[in-house]
Amino acid sequence: MTDITELFLQIIHQYKSVDIAEAEFKKMLHEDQDLREEYREWCDAVGSSEKMGFLDYCDEYMDSQESIYDTLNDYDE
């Protein structure tokens, strides 16, 4: 089993828009039963709903990226 978060990151970086990335991910889930099962397991493991799991990950990822830049700005001061 591959780490599904790697797939999340690939989709986020490819589409550069959370809305488009979410739509593409939902399309992938619809087309791939194995991916759907892996996503279901991941959601259970992290305590997120299947409806919001991908978006929760995106929000967390975006927040972590912003905090990197905040840290760099703090260093400049």
Secondary structure, DSSP 8 states (H G I E B T S, - for coil): ---HHHHHHHHHHHH--HHHHHHHHHHHHHH-HHHHHHHHHHHHHHT--TTTHHHHHHHHHHHHHHHHHHHHHHHH-
